[in-house]
Amino acid sequence: MDKAVFTNFPIIHTERLTLRALTNSDIYDFYRILSSETAMRYYGIMPVESREIASWFIDQYRSGFLNETLIRWAITFKESGDFIGSCGFQGLNENASRAEIGYELHPNYWGYGYMKEALSAIIAWGFDIFELNRIEALIYPENIPSEKTILSLGFTLEGCLKEYAFFRNQYTDLNLFRLLKREYTLL
């Protein structure tokens, strides 16, 4: 992994999107996502009840970047700058050049390919710039749209982690997907 990427926050442009650092100006729109039962159904946390919690998440993402433990981009429309979600890498394992990908998108923007476009860009960045060897995704088995997105990006289902998470007062399974750099270069 190339830790030099933590010197300046990388901005990524795609056809329709700009991926940039989350800022305090995103709190209200981020809160709209984090407070949505629909958006949080498979996120692993209950919908949040205040903007302060959205602010706390943004602070954690900022601190994680400064401490070189994670990187999280705001997903915005290139033309208007409107915030619609976030995505990034956490669980960085420098020894194994491995990270877990995570993301959320406001439900109003589901089904338009925005998340696939954003994830495709950060996957390319992760392998080409950050020098990752392996990217993982942990997804609730019931979250079929998320699984379809990940599979369309070349990920492979490695298996089901039985009772891996505790959410909504019960142990739940998570499916583990992976994409290796050598597989990515063949896509």
C-alpha positions as CSV (number, residue, x, y, z in Angstrom):
1,M,0.0,0.0,0.0
2,D,1.2,3.4,-0.9
3,K,0.7,5.6,2.3
4,A,1.7,8.7,0.3
5,V,-1.9,8.9,-0.8
6,F,-2.7,10.3,2.7
7,T,-0.7,13.5,2.0
8,N,-3.6,15.2,0.2
9,F,-7.1,14.0,-0.1
10,P,-7.6,12.5,-3.6
11,I,-10.4,13.9,-5.7
12,I,-11.7,11.5,-8.4
13,H,-13.9,12.6,-11.4
14,T,-16.1,10.2,-13.3
15,E,-18.5,10.8,-16.2
16,R,-21.3,12.1,-13.9
17,L,-19.7,12.3,-10.4
18,T,-17.0,14.0,-8.4
19,L,-15.7,12.0,-5.4
20,R,-14.2,14.4,-2.8
21,A,-13.6,14.6,1.0
22,L,-16.6,14.8,3.2
23,T,-17.0,18.2,4.8
24,N,-19.2,19.9,7.4
25,S,-21.3,21.2,4.5
26,D,-22.4,17.6,3.9
27,I,-23.9,17.1,7.3
28,Y,-27.6,17.7,6.4
29,D,-27.5,15.6,3.3
30,F,-25.5,12.8,5.0
31,Y,-28.1,12.9,7.9
32,R,-30.9,12.4,5.3
33,I,-29.2,9.1,4.3
34,L,-28.2,7.9,7.8
35,S,-31.7,8.7,9.2
36,S,-33.5,6.7,6.4
37,E,-34.8,3.3,7.4
38,T,-34.6,2.3,3.8
39,A,-30.9,3.3,3.4
40,M,-29.9,1.8,6.8
41,R,-31.7,-1.5,6.5
42,Y,-28.5,-3.4,5.6
43,Y,-26.0,-0.9,6.9
44,G,-25.3,-2.4,10.3
45,I,-26.6,0.5,12.3
46,M,-30.0,1.8,13.2
47,P,-31.2,5.0,11.5
48,V,-29.6,7.9,13.3
49,E,-31.8,10.5,15.1
50,S,-29.7,13.6,14.9
51,R,-27.5,15.7,12.7
52,E,-24.9,15.5,15.4
53,I,-24.4,11.8,14.7
54,A,-23.9,12.5,11.0
55,S,-21.4,15.1,12.0
56,W,-19.7,12.6,14.2
57,F,-19.4,10.2,11.3
58,I,-17.8,12.9,9.1
59,D,-15.3,13.6,11.9
60,Q,-14.5,9.9,12.2
61,Y,-13.8,9.8,8.4
62,R,-11.7,12.9,8.6
63,S,-9.7,11.5,11.6
64,G,-9.4,8.1,9.8
65,F,-7.8,9.8,6.8
66,L,-5.4,11.9,9.0
67,N,-4.5,8.7,10.9
68,E,-4.1,6.7,7.7
69,T,-6.6,4.1,8.7
70,L,-9.4,4.7,6.2
71,I,-10.5,6.9,3.3
72,R,-14.1,7.9,2.6
73,W,-15.3,10.0,-0.3
74,A,-18.4,12.1,-0.6
75,I,-20.3,11.1,-3.8
76,T,-21.5,14.3,-5.5
77,F,-22.9,15.2,-8.9
78,K,-20.2,16.7,-11.1
79,E,-22.5,19.4,-12.5
80,S,-24.4,20.6,-9.4
81,G,-22.1,19.4,-6.6
82,D,-25.1,17.8,-4.8
83,F,-24.2,15.2,-2.2
84,I,-25.9,11.8,-2.8
85,G,-23.8,9.3,-0.7
86,S,-20.4,8.2,0.3
87,C,-18.0,5.3,-0.4
88,G,-14.5,4.3,0.6
89,F,-12.1,1.9,2.1
90,Q,-11.8,0.9,5.8
91,G,-10.2,-2.0,7.6
92,L,-6.9,-1.3,5.9
93,N,-4.3,-4.0,6.4
94,E,-1.0,-2.6,5.3
95,N,0.8,-6.0,5.6
96,A,-1.6,-7.7,3.3
97,S,-2.4,-4.7,1.1
98,R,-6.0,-5.4,1.8
99,A,-9.1,-3.1,2.5
100,E,-12.8,-3.4,2.9
101,I,-15.0,-1.3,0.6
102,G,-18.1,0.4,2.1
103,Y,-20.8,2.6,0.7
104,E,-24.2,4.1,1.0
105,L,-26.4,6.1,-1.3
106,H,-29.6,8.1,-0.8
107,P,-32.5,5.9,-1.9
108,N,-33.7,8.6,-4.3
109,Y,-30.7,7.8,-6.4
110,W,-30.8,4.0,-6.4
111,G,-31.1,2.2,-9.8
112,Y,-29.3,4.8,-11.9
113,G,-25.8,3.3,-11.8
114,Y,-24.3,6.0,-9.6
115,M,-22.9,3.6,-7.0
116,K,-21.4,1.3,-9.7
117,E,-19.8,4.4,-11.3
118,A,-18.4,5.6,-8.0
119,L,-17.2,2.1,-6.9
120,S,-15.6,1.4,-10.2
121,A,-13.5,4.6,-9.8
122,I,-12.4,3.9,-6.3
123,I,-11.6,0.3,-7.1
124,A,-9.3,1.5,-10.0
125,W,-7.8,4.1,-7.6
126,G,-7.3,1.4,-4.9
127,F,-5.4,-1.0,-7.2
128,D,-3.6,1.5,-9.4
129,I,-2.7,4.3,-7.0
130,F,-3.1,2.9,-3.4
131,E,-1.5,-0.4,-4.5
132,L,-4.0,-2.7,-2.9
133,N,-3.8,-6.4,-3.7
134,R,-7.3,-7.4,-2.3
135,I,-10.6,-5.5,-1.8
136,E,-13.3,-7.1,0.2
137,A,-17.0,-6.4,0.6
138,L,-19.2,-7.7,3.5
139,I,-22.9,-7.7,2.5
140,Y,-26.0,-8.9,4.2
141,P,-27.3,-11.9,2.1
142,E,-30.7,-10.2,1.8
143,N,-29.2,-7.1,0.2
144,I,-29.5,-8.4,-3.4
145,P,-29.1,-5.0,-5.2
146,S,-25.8,-4.4,-3.4
147,E,-24.6,-8.0,-4.2
148,K,-25.5,-7.4,-7.9
149,T,-23.5,-4.2,-7.9
150,I,-20.5,-5.8,-6.4
151,L,-20.7,-8.9,-8.7
152,S,-21.0,-6.6,-11.8
153,L,-17.7,-5.0,-10.7
154,G,-15.9,-8.4,-10.9
155,F,-16.1,-9.4,-7.3
156,T,-16.4,-13.1,-6.4
157,L,-18.4,-14.5,-3.5
158,E,-16.0,-16.3,-1.2
159,G,-18.6,-17.5,1.3
160,C,-21.0,-16.8,4.0
161,L,-19.7,-15.7,7.4
162,K,-22.3,-17.3,9.7
163,E,-23.6,-15.0,12.5
164,Y,-20.7,-12.6,11.8
165,A,-22.6,-9.4,12.9
166,F,-25.0,-8.5,15.7
167,F,-27.6,-6.2,14.3
168,R,-31.2,-5.4,15.4
169,N,-30.8,-7.7,18.4
170,Q,-29.8,-10.8,16.5
171,Y,-26.8,-12.4,15.0
172,T,-26.7,-12.1,11.3
173,D,-24.8,-13.6,8.4
174,L,-22.7,-11.6,6.0
175,N,-21.5,-12.7,2.6
176,L,-17.8,-12.1,1.9
177,F,-16.9,-10.9,-1.6
178,R,-13.4,-10.3,-2.9
179,L,-11.6,-8.8,-5.9
180,L,-7.9,-9.4,-6.3
181,K,-5.7,-7.1,-8.3
182,R,-4.7,-9.9,-10.7
183,E,-8.4,-10.6,-11.3
184,Y,-9.1,-6.9,-11.8
185,T,-6.5,-6.5,-14.5
186,L,-8.2,-9.2,-16.5
187,L,-11.6,-7.4,-16.5
